[in-house]
Amino acid sequence: MSQNQDKKLSQKLSAIWERIFQQNLSIKVLSFVGAIIVWLLITNINDPYKTKNFLVPVSTINEEALTSVNKVYEITGGSTTNVSVRGRRSVVDNLESSDIVAVADLSELSSVNAVPVKASLKKENISDVTVECSGVLKVSLEDMETKQVKVTVETEGVPAEGFSIGECIAKPSVIEVTGGESIVDRISTVRVTLNVNGASENFTKRLEPIAYDKRDKRVTSSTLTFSSRQVRVRAKVVQNKTIPVKLNITGEPKEGYEFIEATCLPQNIEVAGNQRILSDISELTVPVDISGLTSDSSKLEQEISVEDYLPKNTIVAQEYEKISVKIVIEKLQSKKIQLRVDNIKMKNLTDGYVAGIYNNTGLVDLTIQGRESVIKALPSMALAGYIDCKGLKEGEYMLPVKLDMEQTCSLVKEVKVKVIISKETDNSAATAAPSETPEEESSRTETDSTLDDEE
């Protein structure tokens, strides 16, 4: 029974639905559309009132009321405000925030440094519209200060290949900054930034000055003004030239030490200037004083500014402003050696003469001095020496022994040996006998006489 009742109820609802929505459907649709049209016509004809809110920036007027008493202001709050506009919908819907002006009159500044904001429409001949604004502009006051600051030109970018940026002249070269005392006191420099990318000839640009503090941070403030809004900068573009660096060593190291060498990096630098100046520059000579230096001195490695040794009006690129100089100095060391007599040569001996050394031991004791690295590498024996016999005739002489390595070592004390020079004969081998010791001569004589007896 229950299922039959549900089925009958469903059939009744379906029939009702068909009678409501399917019978005379076109008439019902037209009636609905007509109702909407009539509603729109009535609404537009009546043009009802409407309220709309806008966010509007606040401008100030009568600033001279503060500057006349040597004060400056900075906005601390209320730089934008909400403005409510009420009027006919046809008018309000066509308004934008740019059609509304919000003004704070600084001559009406209160004792708490606040000014009520007044709003109005920019458009004229708009009636039956009310504008309401309850905003308040808050400011802080400070004593006004003015000071003059030199204008510095800073460049950015890379000029064309083979060129450098020369002198950059700013006009005005000194600018007057005015603002709150705390702001002006922070200003350390005023700079303009010049883009020199690809420059190959002189050029001029107008640039905006920017203030910076001692930490090179930009200083900004609504109270800050410059005597010139723009600075005219004229840049000179000059040619480059690469020249070698030569070191001119002056002075002597401390006693007991020897100068070995001095090197620099870079070995070539790039300078710039006009053609006349560059034609007179072939190299850069940098003096390096080594007076009193030792192998442990702190000045063995140093940086030298090249600008001090360049002609006036010559420009050097930043990467070449300083050169690194490395000085090598070694401590002198002494060493005792023994030189074999048969390792001593006779030099510059006159033709027709022979010479020999008369020595009891066959060894000559010498003390040499030289760089530590050289002395340590020398053996105690097997060194070569020589005696200069230039211009000497037959006879006995006490002559100094010299070393073949005098460029790296020297004798601490001169050592002389007895040299016998005689005329060359057919038995020249016997003439050289004085290089033997007296004992050796005696021994050989005795041996010779013994051999004669046996014969």
C-alpha positions as CSV (number, residue, x, y, z in Angstrom):
1,M,0.0,0.0,0.0
2,S,2.7,2.4,0.9
3,Q,4.5,1.9,-2.5
4,N,1.3,2.6,-4.4
5,Q,0.8,5.8,-2.4
6,D,4.3,7.0,-3.1
7,K,3.9,6.3,-6.8
8,K,0.6,8.3,-6.9
9,L,2.2,11.2,-5.1
10,S,5.1,11.3,-7.5
11,Q,2.7,11.3,-10.5
12,K,0.8,14.2,-9.0
13,L,4.0,16.3,-8.4
14,S,5.1,15.5,-12.0
15,A,1.7,16.7,-13.3
16,I,2.0,19.9,-11.3
17,W,5.5,20.6,-12.6
18,E,4.3,20.2,-16.2
19,R,1.4,22.6,-15.6
20,I,3.7,25.2,-14.0
21,F,6.7,25.1,-16.3
22,Q,5.6,23.6,-19.6
23,Q,2.2,25.1,-20.2
24,N,2.5,28.6,-21.7
25,L,6.3,28.5,-21.3
26,S,7.0,31.3,-23.9
27,I,4.6,33.6,-22.2
28,K,6.3,33.0,-18.8
29,V,9.8,33.7,-20.2
30,L,8.7,36.9,-21.9
31,S,7.1,38.0,-18.6
32,F,10.3,37.4,-16.7
33,V,12.4,39.3,-19.2
34,G,9.9,42.2,-19.3
35,A,10.1,42.4,-15.5
36,I,13.8,42.8,-15.6
37,I,13.6,45.5,-18.2
38,V,11.0,47.4,-16.2
39,W,13.2,47.2,-13.1
40,L,16.2,48.5,-14.9
41,L,14.2,51.4,-16.4
42,I,12.8,52.3,-13.0
43,T,16.2,52.2,-11.4
44,N,17.9,54.4,-14.0
45,I,15.1,56.9,-14.0
46,N,15.2,57.2,-10.2
47,D,19.2,57.4,-10.2
48,P,19.4,56.5,-6.4
49,Y,22.2,57.9,-4.1
50,K,25.2,55.9,-3.4
51,T,28.3,56.1,-1.1
52,K,31.8,55.1,-2.3
53,N,35.1,55.1,-0.5
54,F,38.5,56.1,-2.2
55,L,42.1,55.8,-1.0
56,V,43.7,59.2,-1.9
57,P,47.3,60.4,-1.4
58,V,47.7,63.5,0.7
59,S,49.5,66.6,-0.6
60,T,50.7,69.6,1.5
61,I,50.4,73.3,1.0
62,N,51.9,76.4,2.6
63,E,55.2,74.8,3.4
64,E,56.7,78.3,3.7
65,A,54.9,78.6,7.0
66,L,57.6,76.3,8.4
67,T,60.6,77.3,6.3
68,S,60.0,80.9,7.4
69,V,60.8,79.9,10.9
70,N,63.8,77.8,9.8
71,K,62.0,74.5,10.2
72,V,61.6,71.4,8.0
73,Y,59.1,68.7,8.3
74,E,58.9,65.0,7.6
75,I,55.6,63.0,7.3
76,T,55.3,60.4,9.9
77,G,51.8,59.2,9.3
78,G,48.7,59.9,7.2
79,S,50.4,60.2,3.8
80,T,47.2,58.5,2.4
81,T,43.7,58.9,3.6
82,N,40.2,57.4,3.0
83,V,37.7,59.8,1.4
84,S,34.0,59.0,1.3
85,V,32.0,60.4,-1.6
86,R,28.1,60.3,-1.6
87,G,26.0,61.3,-4.6
88,R,23.9,60.0,-7.5
89,R,25.0,56.6,-8.6
90,S,25.5,57.8,-12.1
91,V,28.1,60.3,-10.8
92,V,29.8,58.3,-8.1
93,D,30.3,55.2,-10.3
94,N,32.3,57.3,-12.8
95,L,34.7,58.7,-10.2
96,E,38.2,57.5,-9.6
97,S,40.7,58.3,-6.8
98,S,42.6,60.6,-9.2
99,D,39.4,62.8,-9.4
100,I,39.8,63.6,-5.7
101,V,42.3,65.8,-4.0
102,A,43.3,65.6,-0.3
103,V,45.2,68.5,1.1
104,A,46.9,69.3,4.4
105,D,47.5,73.0,5.1
106,L,50.8,73.2,7.1
107,S,49.9,76.7,8.2
108,E,47.3,75.0,10.4
109,L,49.8,72.7,12.1
110,S,48.7,72.0,15.7
111,S,50.8,71.9,18.8
112,V,51.0,68.1,18.4
113,N,52.3,68.4,14.9
114,A,49.1,67.2,13.2
115,V,47.0,68.7,10.4
116,P,43.4,67.8,9.4
117,V,43.1,66.7,5.8
118,K,40.5,68.3,3.6
119,A,39.2,66.6,0.5
120,S,37.4,67.8,-2.6
121,L,36.6,66.8,-6.1
122,K,38.8,68.0,-8.9
123,K,35.9,68.0,-11.4
124,E,33.8,71.1,-11.4
125,N,30.1,71.5,-12.0
126,I,29.2,68.3,-10.1
127,S,26.2,69.0,-7.9
128,D,24.5,67.1,-5.2
129,V,27.8,65.3,-4.1
130,T,29.3,65.4,-0.7
131,V,32.9,64.6,0.1
132,E,33.9,63.6,3.6
133,C,37.4,63.0,5.0
134,S,38.4,62.5,8.6
135,G,42.2,61.9,7.9
136,V,45.0,63.6,9.8
137,L,48.5,64.2,8.5
138,K,51.2,63.8,11.2
139,V,54.6,65.3,10.8
140,S,57.9,65.7,12.7
141,L,59.6,69.0,12.9
142,E,63.4,69.7,12.8
143,D,65.7,72.6,12.5
144,M,66.7,73.3,9.0
145,E,70.4,73.0,8.1
146,T,72.4,73.8,4.9
147,K,75.9,72.9,3.9
148,Q,78.0,72.7,0.8
149,V,79.4,69.4,-0.4
150,K,81.9,68.6,-3.2
151,V,80.4,66.6,-6.1
152,T,82.3,63.4,-6.9
153,V,82.0,61.7,-10.2
154,E,81.9,57.9,-10.2
155,T,82.1,55.9,-13.4
156,E,80.5,52.5,-14.3
157,G,80.9,50.3,-17.3
158,V,83.9,49.7,-19.6
159,P,85.0,52.1,-22.4
160,A,85.9,50.9,-25.9
161,E,88.9,48.7,-26.3
162,G,92.2,50.7,-26.3
163,F,90.6,53.7,-24.4
164,S,90.3,54.9,-20.8
165,I,88.3,57.5,-19.0
166,G,90.4,60.6,-18.2
167,E,89.3,63.6,-16.2
168,C,85.6,63.9,-15.4
169,I,84.6,67.5,-14.7
170,A,81.3,68.2,-12.8
171,K,79.5,71.5,-13.0
172,P,78.6,72.6,-10.4
173,S,81.6,71.0,-8.6
174,V,80.1,72.0,-5.2
175,I,76.4,71.6,-4.4
176,E,74.4,73.0,-1.6
177,V,72.2,70.5,0.4
178,T,69.4,71.6,2.6
179,G,67.3,69.5,5.0
180,G,66.7,68.4,8.5
181,E,69.7,68.8,10.8
182,S,70.0,65.1,11.6
183,I,69.8,64.3,7.8
184,V,72.3,66.9,6.6
185,D,74.8,65.9,9.3
186,R,74.8,62.3,8.0
187,I,75.9,63.4,4.5
188,S,79.5,62.7,3.7
189,T,79.6,62.9,-0.1
190,V,77.4,63.8,-3.0
191,R,78.0,61.6,-6.1
192,V,76.8,61.3,-9.6
193,T,77.3,58.0,-11.5
194,L,78.5,58.3,-15.1
195,N,78.0,55.3,-17.5
196,V,81.1,55.1,-19.7
197,N,80.3,51.8,-21.4
198,G,81.7,51.7,-25.0
199,A,82.9,55.3,-24.9
200,S,85.7,56.2,-27.4
201,E,85.4,60.0,-27.5
202,N,84.7,62.9,-25.2
203,F,81.0,63.3,-24.1
204,T,78.8,65.2,-21.7
205,K,75.8,64.0,-19.6
206,R,73.4,65.5,-17.1
207,L,73.1,63.4,-14.0
208,E,71.0,63.4,-10.8
209,P,73.1,64.0,-7.6
210,I,72.7,61.5,-4.8
211,A,73.9,61.9,-1.1
212,Y,75.8,59.2,0.8
213,D,76.9,58.9,4.4
214,K,80.3,57.8,5.7
215,R,79.3,54.1,5.3
216,D,78.6,54.7,1.7
217,K,74.8,54.3,2.2
218,R,72.4,56.4,0.3
219,V,70.8,59.2,2.4
220,T,67.2,59.9,1.5
221,S,64.6,62.1,3.1
222,S,61.6,64.1,2.1
223,T,63.2,67.1,3.7
224,L,66.4,66.8,1.6
225,T,66.9,69.2,-1.3
226,F,69.8,70.1,-3.6
227,S,70.6,73.5,-5.0
228,S,70.8,71.9,-8.4
229,R,68.6,69.1,-9.5
230,Q,71.1,68.0,-12.1
231,V,74.8,68.0,-12.5
232,R,76.5,68.4,-15.9
233,V,79.5,66.1,-16.3
234,R,82.0,66.3,-19.1
235,A,84.2,63.2,-19.5
236,K,87.5,63.0,-21.4
237,V,88.3,59.7,-23.2
238,V,92.0,59.0,-23.7
239,Q,94.1,56.4,-25.5
240,N,96.0,53.5,-23.7
241,K,99.6,52.4,-23.9
242,T,101.4,49.4,-22.4
243,I,104.8,50.0,-21.0
244,P,107.3,47.7,-19.1
245,V,108.2,48.3,-15.4
246,K,111.9,48.5,-14.6
247,L,113.2,48.4,-11.0
248,N,116.1,50.7,-10.1
249,I,117.9,49.1,-7.0
250,T,119.6,51.6,-4.8
251,G,121.5,51.2,-1.5
252,E,123.3,48.2,0.0
253,P,121.9,45.5,2.3
254,K,123.2,45.2,5.8
255,E,126.8,44.0,6.2
256,G,127.0,40.3,6.0
257,Y,124.2,40.0,3.5
258,E,124.1,40.1,-0.3
259,F,121.4,41.3,-2.7
260,I,120.4,38.6,-5.2
261,E,117.5,39.9,-7.3
262,A,114.3,41.9,-7.3
263,T,111.2,41.1,-9.3
264,C,107.9,42.8,-9.8
265,L,104.3,41.9,-10.8
266,P,102.9,43.0,-13.1
267,Q,106.0,43.4,-15.4
268,N,103.9,45.6,-17.8
269,I,101.3,48.2,-17.0
270,E,98.7,50.0,-19.0
271,V,98.7,53.8,-18.9
272,A,96.5,56.4,-20.6
273,G,96.8,60.0,-21.6
274,N,96.9,62.3,-24.6
275,Q,99.2,61.3,-27.5
276,R,101.9,63.9,-26.7
277,I,102.3,62.5,-23.1
278,L,102.3,58.9,-24.2
279,S,104.9,59.5,-26.9
280,D,107.4,60.5,-24.1
281,I,106.8,57.4,-22.0
282,S,108.7,54.2,-23.0
283,E,109.0,52.5,-19.6
284,L,108.2,53.0,-15.9
285,T,111.3,53.2,-13.7
286,V,110.6,52.5,-10.0
287,P,113.4,53.0,-7.4
288,V,113.7,50.4,-4.7
289,D,115.9,51.1,-1.7
290,I,117.5,48.0,-0.1
291,S,119.6,49.9,2.3
292,G,120.1,47.9,5.6
293,L,117.9,45.1,4.5
294,T,118.5,41.5,5.7
295,S,117.0,38.1,4.7
296,D,114.4,38.6,7.4
297,S,113.4,42.2,6.7
298,S,109.7,42.9,6.4
299,K,110.3,45.1,3.3
300,L,111.4,42.2,1.1
301,E,107.9,42.1,-0.2
302,Q,106.2,45.4,-0.7
303,E,103.6,47.2,-2.8
304,I,104.5,50.4,-4.6
305,S,102.2,53.0,-6.0
306,V,103.1,53.7,-9.6
307,E,101.3,57.0,-9.8
308,D,104.2,58.7,-8.0
309,Y,106.6,57.8,-10.8
310,L,104.4,58.7,-13.8
311,P,104.2,62.1,-15.6
312,K,101.5,64.5,-14.6
313,N,98.1,64.0,-16.4
314,T,98.9,60.3,-16.9
315,I,96.2,57.9,-16.0
316,V,96.7,54.3,-14.8
317,A,94.0,51.7,-14.7
318,Q,92.9,50.6,-11.2
319,E,94.4,47.1,-11.6
320,Y,97.8,48.7,-12.3
321,E,97.8,51.4,-9.6
322,K,100.2,49.3,-7.5
323,I,102.9,46.8,-8.3
324,S,104.2,44.0,-6.0
325,V,107.9,43.9,-5.5
326,K,109.8,40.9,-4.2
327,I,113.4,41.3,-3.1
328,V,115.7,38.4,-2.5
329,I,118.6,38.9,0.0
330,E,120.8,36.1,1.3
331,K,123.0,36.0,4.3
332,L,126.7,35.6,3.6
333,Q,128.4,32.6,5.1
334,S,132.1,31.7,5.5
335,K,133.7,28.3,4.9
336,K,137.2,26.9,5.2
337,I,138.4,24.8,2.2
338,Q,141.6,23.2,1.0
339,L,142.7,23.8,-2.5
340,R,145.0,21.2,-4.1
341,V,148.1,22.6,-5.6
342,D,147.7,20.6,-8.8
343,N,144.2,22.3,-9.2
344,I,145.8,25.7,-9.4
345,K,146.4,27.0,-12.9
346,M,148.9,29.5,-14.1
347,K,147.2,32.2,-16.2
348,N,148.7,34.9,-18.4
349,L,152.1,33.3,-18.3
350,T,154.6,34.9,-20.7
351,D,155.5,32.7,-23.7
352,G,158.7,30.8,-23.2
353,Y,158.3,30.6,-19.4
354,V,157.1,27.9,-17.1
355,A,156.0,28.2,-13.5
356,G,155.5,26.0,-10.5
357,I,154.3,26.4,-6.9
358,Y,156.6,25.6,-4.1
359,N,154.5,24.2,-1.3
360,N,155.3,21.8,1.6
361,T,151.9,20.0,1.8
362,G,150.5,20.2,-1.7
363,L,147.4,21.9,-0.2
364,V,146.5,25.6,0.2
365,D,144.1,26.6,3.0
366,L,141.5,29.2,2.1
367,T,138.5,30.8,3.8
368,I,135.8,31.8,1.3
369,Q,132.6,33.8,1.8
370,G,129.4,33.7,-0.2
371,R,125.7,33.3,-0.3
372,E,124.4,30.7,2.2
373,S,122.8,28.6,-0.6
374,V,126.1,28.6,-2.6
375,I,128.4,27.9,0.3
376,K,126.3,24.9,1.6
377,A,126.5,23.3,-1.9
378,L,130.3,23.6,-2.2
379,P,132.6,20.6,-1.4
380,S,135.5,21.0,0.8
381,M,137.9,19.8,-1.9
382,A,138.2,19.7,-5.7
383,L,137.8,23.4,-6.2
384,A,139.7,25.1,-9.0
385,G,142.0,28.1,-8.5
386,Y,144.5,30.2,-10.5
387,I,147.4,32.5,-10.2
388,D,147.8,35.5,-12.4
389,C,151.3,35.6,-13.8
390,K,150.8,38.5,-16.2
391,G,154.0,40.4,-17.0
392,L,156.2,38.3,-14.7
393,K,159.7,37.2,-15.7
394,E,162.1,34.5,-14.4
395,G,162.3,34.5,-10.6
396,E,160.6,33.7,-7.3
397,Y,157.3,35.5,-6.4
398,M,154.7,35.4,-3.6
399,L,151.5,35.6,-5.5
400,P,147.8,35.5,-4.4
401,V,145.6,32.5,-5.1
402,K,142.4,33.4,-6.8
403,L,139.2,31.3,-7.4
404,D,137.4,30.6,-10.6
405,M,134.1,31.3,-8.9
406,E,134.6,34.9,-7.8
407,Q,131.2,35.9,-9.1
408,T,129.5,33.8,-6.4
409,C,132.2,33.6,-3.7
410,S,135.1,35.7,-2.5
411,L,138.1,35.1,-0.3
412,V,137.9,36.4,3.2
413,K,141.6,36.9,3.4
414,E,144.2,36.9,0.6
415,V,146.5,33.8,0.6
416,K,149.8,33.9,-1.2
417,V,152.0,31.0,-2.3
418,K,155.6,30.9,-3.5
419,V,155.8,30.6,-7.3
420,I,159.0,30.0,-9.2
421,I,159.1,31.1,-12.8
422,S,161.8,30.0,-15.1
423,K,162.6,29.9,-18.8
424,E,161.3,27.0,-20.8
425,T,164.0,24.4,-21.7
426,D,164.0,21.1,-23.5
427,N,163.5,19.3,-20.3
428,S,160.5,21.5,-19.3
429,A,159.2,18.7,-17.1
430,A,162.1,19.0,-14.8
431,T,161.6,22.8,-14.7
432,A,158.2,22.3,-13.1
433,A,159.7,20.4,-10.2
434,P,159.4,23.3,-7.7
435,S,155.7,22.4,-7.3
436,E,156.8,19.4,-5.4
437,T,157.7,19.5,-1.7
438,P,161.4,19.7,-0.6
439,E,161.1,16.2,0.9
440,E,159.8,14.8,-2.4
441,E,162.7,16.4,-4.3
442,S,165.2,14.9,-1.8
443,S,163.6,11.5,-2.1
444,R,163.7,11.6,-5.9
445,T,167.4,12.7,-5.9
446,E,168.3,9.8,-3.6
447,T,166.5,7.3,-5.7
448,D,168.2,8.6,-8.8
449,S,171.7,8.2,-7.4
450,T,170.9,4.7,-6.1
451,L,169.9,3.7,-9.6
452,D,173.1,5.1,-11.0
453,D,175.2,3.0,-8.6
454,E,173.4,-0.2,-9.5
455,E,174.2,0.4,-13.1
